Amino acid sequence: MNHSEDFMRDCFIVFDRVGDSKIDADQVGDLSRSMGLNPRNCDIVSVTRNFAGKRLSFEDFLPVYQALEKMESEKQFDAASFQDGFKVFDSEGNGSMSVAELKDILTRLGEKLSEEEANAVLGAVVDSDGKVSIDKLVKYATAPV
C-alpha cells in the first residue's frame, strides 16, 4: 500500500485509546488491516515481538507496518493449490462442500476466525442451494483486499 505518511498518522491516532499518541502492540494487526494489509497473526507476532506489552509511537509503528507490508508483497497464492486443498471436503465430487464443514474449518483450524468473521465469509460464498462452491470460495479468498 502506498499511503502518505499523513494518512497513516491519521489512522494511527484513531487507534490511540489513551491520548498519548501511542497504540498498544496488540493493536498493530487491526491498525494494519484498517490500512489495507491482510497480515497473518503469526507475522504480526513476529514483527511486534520486541514491543510485547508496550505502547508504540508512530515512529515505532512505521517500520513495523513496513515489515508487514513487505511480508504481504512476498505472499504467493496459488489458486490451483488452494482449490486442490478444498477438494478434500468435496465428498460428492460436485465442486462444493457443506456450510458446516467450512464453518468448522474457519473457526477451529489455523488462524481461527470469530463466529462473526466466519459468518461474513459464509455470506459471501454460500450458493442458493445452501452449499459452498469451492470455486467461489477460492475466488473470494484470493481476491485482492
C-alpha positions in Angstrom: 0.0 0.0 0.0 1.3 3.4 -0.9 -0.2 5.6 1.7 1.0 9.0 2.6 2.6 9.5 6.0 -0.2 11.9 6.9 -2.9 9.3 6.1 -1.0 6.7 8.1 -0.6 9.1 11.0 -4.3 9.9 10.9 -5.2 6.2 11.0 -2.7 5.7 13.8 -4.2 8.4 16.0 -7.7 6.8 15.7 -6.3 3.8 17.5 -4.8 5.8 20.3 -7.1 4.9 23.2 -5.2 6.8 25.9 -4.4 10.1 24.2 -0.6 9.8 24.4 -0.1 9.4 20.7 0.8 5.7 21.1 -1.0 2.4 20.5 -0.8 -0.9 22.2 1.3 -3.5 20.5 -1.8 -5.7 20.3 -3.5 -3.1 18.1 -0.9 -3.4 15.3 -2.8 -6.1 13.4 -6.1 -4.2 13.5 -4.5 -0.9 12.5 -2.6 -2.5 9.6 -5.8 -4.2 8.4 -7.6 -0.9 8.6 -4.9 0.5 6.2 -5.4 -2.3 3.7 -3.0 -5.0 4.7 -4.0 -8.6 5.5 -1.2 -9.8 7.7 -1.3 -13.3 9.3 -1.4 -13.4 13.1 2.0 -15.1 13.1 3.5 -12.3 11.1 2.1 -9.7 13.5 3.6 -11.6 16.5 6.9 -11.8 14.7 7.2 -8.1 13.9 5.9 -6.9 17.3 7.9 -9.4 19.5 10.1 -6.5 20.8 7.1 -4.5 21.7 5.1 -7.1 23.6 3.1 -5.4 26.4 4.3 -1.9 25.4 2.9 1.0 23.6 4.3 2.1 20.2 4.7 5.6 19.0 4.0 6.4 15.3 7.8 6.3 14.7 7.9 2.8 16.3 4.9 1.7 14.3 6.1 2.8 10.8 8.9 0.2 10.4 6.6 -2.5 11.8 4.0 -1.6 9.2 6.6 -1.6 6.5 7.8 -5.0 7.5 4.2 -6.3 7.4 3.8 -4.6 4.0 6.9 -6.4 2.7 5.7 -9.8 4.0 2.4 -9.1 2.3 4.0 -8.3 -1.0 6.0 -11.6 -0.8 3.0 -13.8 -0.3 2.3 -16.1 -3.1 -1.2 -17.5 -3.5 -1.5 -20.4 -6.0 -5.3 -20.6 -6.5 -5.0 -24.1 -8.1 -3.2 -25.4 -5.0 -5.7 -23.7 -2.7 -8.6 -25.2 -4.7 -7.0 -28.7 -4.5 -6.8 -28.4 -0.8 -10.5 -27.8 -0.5 -11.3 -30.7 -2.8 -10.7 -33.0 0.2 -14.0 -31.7 1.5 -15.9 -32.2 -1.8 -17.4 -35.6 -0.7 -19.9 -35.6 -3.6 -17.4 -34.6 -6.3 -19.5 -31.7 -7.5 -17.2 -28.8 -6.6 -18.9 -27.9 -3.4 -18.7 -28.5 0.3 -21.1 -28.2 3.2 -21.5 -24.9 5.1 -21.0 -26.8 8.4 -17.6 -28.1 7.2 -16.4 -24.7 6.1 -17.6 -23.0 9.3 -15.8 -25.7 11.3 -12.6 -25.1 9.4 -12.8 -21.3 9.7 -13.5 -21.3 13.5 -11.3 -24.2 14.7 -8.3 -24.7 12.4 -5.3 -22.5 11.7 -5.8 -18.8 12.3 -9.3 -19.2 13.8 -12.0 -16.7 12.8 -14.6 -15.5 15.2 -18.2 -16.5 14.6 -18.9 -13.1 13.1 -15.9 -13.3 10.8 -16.8 -16.8 9.7 -20.4 -15.8 9.1 -19.2 -12.9 6.9 -17.2 -15.4 4.8 -20.1 -17.8 4.6 -22.4 -15.0 3.5 -20.1 -14.3 0.5 -19.6 -17.9 -0.6 -22.8 -19.9 0.1 -24.8 -20.6 -3.0 -28.6 -20.6 -3.3 -28.7 -24.3 -2.7 -27.0 -23.9 0.7 -23.7 -25.3 -0.4 -20.3 -23.6 -0.6 -18.9 -23.5 -4.1 -15.2 -24.3 -3.9 -14.6 -22.1 -7.0 -16.4 -19.2 -5.4 -14.5 -19.7 -2.1 -11.1 -19.7 -3.8 -12.0 -16.5 -5.8 -13.2 -14.9 -2.6 -10.2 -15.9 -0.5 -7.6 -14.9 -3.2 -9.2 -11.7 -4.3 -7.1 -8.6 -3.6 -8.1 -6.7 -0.5 
